Amino acid sequence: MLTMPPGALQGQRSAGPPKVVGEILKRGAGPAAPSPTVAVVEGTAPGSVEAPTAVRVPAAPWCWPRTWPPDAASRHPALPPPPPPPPAARIAPEPPGRRLLLRSARNRSRPRCPGKRWRLSSAAPAGSRSRRPTSVVGPRPPNVSRYIYIQTLAYVSKSEPESNDSPTELNSPDTDAYWLVHNEGFSPVEYTRKKSSDGSSKVLVKVFGGKEYAVDEESLEKMNSVKMQLTEDLSQLNYLNESSILNVVRSRYTSNLIHTYAGPTMLVVNPGSPLNLYTDKVMHMVKNLHKINKQPPPHVYAMAQSVYMAAVTTRRDQSLIPMGCQASGKSTSCKHLLQYLVQTAVSPNKVVTLERIEAMWTVLEAFGNAATANNPNATRSVHLYSIDLDQGGQIASMSIQMHFYDKWRLIDHPPNEFSFHVFYYLLAGIENIPALRKELYLDQINDDLKGVDKSQAAVEFTSLQSALMILGFSNTELKAIYAVLAAIIHLSHTKIVKKDSIFKDKVQWTWSNSDAAKRAAKCLGAGNTDDLFSLVFPDTEVFKECDIGDQLNALIVGLYTETFNLVASIINRKLAPSIHSLCSIIIPDYPGYVVKSKSALSMFDFWTNYLHERLLSSYHNYAIVAPLEKYKIEKVETAASYEAEFCAEDHMLKLFVGAKGAVGFGRSPSMVDLKPEPCPGLLRVLDDTAGDTNLNDRDLIEKIQTFSNILKNGNKPNEFTLVHFRETIPITYNINGWINMCRDGMAKTALALLHDSSNIDISTVFSKNRGAGLTSTLAIVDGTQSLRRMSSIRRATFGSLSTAATLKRKLTCVQIRFAVDGLVETLRRTGQHFIHCFIAQHEAGFTNRTDVAATRVFHSVYKLQSITLSPNSNKANPEPVACRWLRLPHK
Ligand SMILES: Nc1ncnc2c1ncn2[C@@H]1O[C@H](COP(=O)(O)OP(=O)(O)OP(=O)(O)O)[C@@H](O)[C@H]1O
């Protein structure tokens, strides 16, 4: 279980930049540096990037056309097109009053637009080109130091985006430039003239300084002025299309500007290596800009500040939800958000301090993170951080909820991946504590750290220990936790095998490695090996041969789950005293989804993707459905096609939860309904199959295969494919062992074993702790203000266990469904704010269309929001470009 290939731990914390991004950075990033071939893609993890057919991009943006692939002409054979229809203005200009109304609504929910605000308050005469009289910032407030004030002024002057509302600019020759979208990416071209000789719809475009091509008009996207290249807010773009959005994000990224506003949400591109962006100075700057009523440039700190202000002014719970694939930077963003909040809303009682937050992070990473193929420090558990604010807007307390984690990783994991960090830390670090090592019999384990950077792991163990001390773990608690971890390590060295028996008709079982079993029994305080065996398998006759091994695995999982629960509950004890709080800021951190993987994905990835689907649905509702509803009420005209394209039914959610369950997703509670339904969802099929003890994996795949036509069979008989995220990312799952994983037989046994342990430390600590062991799958740690307010999770999980569904509810799969429902419902009740995290993929051309699935998902939202909400929408032709991505075939 714990064996690691060489170099396993070497890359963890000190991993440096992911390979791909590292290569980009090596080429040099900065305004003066040549633009690297970078497309911003979400969904391709660094480790799994396949180098696409790269489009070579010269240094200056205006030379990009040379990258046009040689076979482009054959793909777009030159045919004379008919004259183009004038681009239809899809959105009627808003009446002035209504526009104001909309803008004010937008301003409430998002950071203010600096340019607009400045022009409104400017004393400059009409038509003046002077951009910034100092009066805009106003006199220095008494509480702002002169130094900071001057610095801030200088910063504001630099960060002011280029003015883009002058009609002359909009009609500049720049606007004759287009992006030509092709299979390899997008290239800037000059629109020349229509070809109509053969009556086809092809148009002639000229690559800057190069050849002419006849292309479909549909493949052209209007280019924005070059001045908008580094715009801070995508909604400020005059022409919103996928190429322009990617071009801005890409250009900003190469200038080390990794944050970009996109209406009320924010995009963050993972720089891959630490940038000097998260310093105290930046934090002060964001705070000071806020004090002088000025919108800070895009930054996660700015996002945290606006969410904090929303919580304080509305007294309503707010949430900040990072979204993205594996290694896209979600956890890093969460850390920075927490860091800013803790330093801004200083806890008066000193309960929540930066030191404790960092310690909490270290502990949770050790227990809940693991090295995967895509990320050496991948989050493998779902957490919800809740910061509770008091009447004065200061932090009263903080709590974490741990929802579910990749417990199956304890038993088995892909060959190039590892188990949870804590095991390696313990094995390496305990070498420096010989007495404890001997006490836990870990001196007899010598192969688990083969190839591991032991010194690095030992350093991590030291910091884990100091973090545990900071969080108030007592010596007894530490000893109990280490003992259970050591027992898990010993149990992983043994199996259950058949024993030679004198009774021919009776099968007898024993430990394959009785020494390891003995050590485990001693660590757990469970007597000798026979005692442990009879505790785990009270009646071996009822077990089938294949189930015996599963019982042992389930015991290991049960023990680790209880330990993880205990850790979470002790952290909460320290950070969440019973103090009255008014509202909370909630930040979820959860594993990212995997887009490209060499092997089919596991059940945990299935659940993670389900969670992502649900959050994407919430986001979709927040960003598209809700604004459209508002327009309807306010009788603002919008393009009908938007509704058709964006508000279409979400087939994937319907597939997951059935037609009935999918109704009202994102807007109304959608707790799992266990009553029979004619068209049950995929999750129900899983529950039903796992609930029937006579069925196995083969039955499950049979049921799945006859389930729906949008669900495709994988390459192998035990695989199936789902096209996730609004039908953009196909993901293949391998269902081997799913049914056993769903049946959680040993949770109670593990808890009972710990409670009845003859090891006083273990029995005291585990029976004393209330939060531990409520269920084996999720730890709902009780007792804090925010949790009392957000009772949905507890109700969903523990309510009415006497119904006929009780049995089913004990299944792991049902518990995870409840956990996801509860989590999404908790977030739904708050004011939601989203941060989209992305990975830059080098050598992807300007964008590899087949890889930008998530980009397709997110940009459409900005297109809609920006065009309908942007003050620019009636100044130039906004030319909403049809969403081709919806029609692109998957490769
Ligand atoms: N803003 C940033 N600045 C510097 N490095 C970053 C930033 N964001 C992410 N990284 C780096 O990228 C790597 C992956 O980040 P992180 O673990 O936060 O991703 P994640 O989305 O949480 O991944 P997973 O879903 O696998 O948990 C880390 O090594 C981290 O240091």
The ligand as a MOL file (V3000), in Angstrom:
LIG
                    3D

  0  0  0     0  0            999 V3000
M  V30 BEGIN CTAB
M  V30 COUNTS 31 33 0 0 0
M  V30 BEGIN ATOM
M  V30 1 N -0.9950 31.8000 -7.8050 0
M  V30 2 C 0.0120 30.9270 -7.7750 0
M  V30 3 N 1.2840 31.3500 -7.6200 0
M  V30 4 C 2.2910 30.4840 -7.6000 0
M  V30 5 N 2.1580 29.1500 -7.7170 0
M  V30 6 C 0.9290 28.6660 -7.8760 0
M  V30 7 C -0.2210 29.5190 -7.9090 0
M  V30 8 N -1.3060 28.7620 -8.0670 0
M  V30 9 C -0.8660 27.4770 -8.1090 0
M  V30 10 N 0.4640 27.4290 -8.0030 0
M  V30 11 C 1.2980 26.2140 -7.9940 0
M  V30 12 O 0.6700 25.2360 -8.8040 0
M  V30 13 C 0.6790 23.9610 -8.1520 0
M  V30 14 C -0.7160 23.3860 -8.0560 0
M  V30 15 O -1.5070 24.2560 -7.2990 0
M  V30 16 P -2.6770 23.7300 -6.3400 0
M  V30 17 O -2.2490 22.5470 -5.5710 0
M  V30 18 O -3.1730 24.9190 -5.6050 0
M  V30 19 O -3.7420 23.2830 -7.4330 0
M  V30 20 P -5.1960 22.6620 -7.1610 0
M  V30 21 O -6.0950 23.2210 -8.2140 0
M  V30 22 O -5.6100 22.8650 -5.7560 0
M  V30 23 O -4.8900 21.1630 -7.4860 0
M  V30 24 P -5.7490 19.8830 -6.9950 0
M  V30 25 O -7.1000 20.0300 -7.5860 0
M  V30 26 O -4.9820 18.7430 -7.5640 0
M  V30 27 O -5.7310 19.9250 -5.5310 0
M  V30 28 C 1.3080 24.1640 -6.7860 0
M  V30 29 O 2.6220 23.6770 -6.8250 0
M  V30 30 C 1.3240 25.6420 -6.5800 0
M  V30 31 O 2.4650 26.0770 -5.9050 0
M  V30 END ATOM
M  V30 BEGIN BOND
M  V30 1 1 1 2
M  V30 2 1 2 3
M  V30 3 2 2 7
M  V30 4 2 3 4
M  V30 5 1 4 5
M  V30 6 2 5 6
M  V30 7 1 6 7
M  V30 8 1 6 10
M  V30 9 1 7 8
M  V30 10 2 8 9
M  V30 11 1 9 10
M  V30 12 1 10 11
M  V30 13 1 11 12
M  V30 14 1 11 30
M  V30 15 1 12 13
M  V30 16 1 13 14
M  V30 17 1 13 28
M  V30 18 1 14 15
M  V30 19 1 15 16
M  V30 20 2 16 17
M  V30 21 1 16 18
M  V30 22 1 16 19
M  V30 23 1 19 20
M  V30 24 2 20 21
M  V30 25 1 20 22
M  V30 26 1 20 23
M  V30 27 1 23 24
M  V30 28 2 24 25
M  V30 29 1 24 26
M  V30 30 1 24 27
M  V30 31 1 28 29
M  V30 32 1 28 30
M  V30 33 1 30 31
M  V30 END BOND
M  V30 END CTAB
M  END
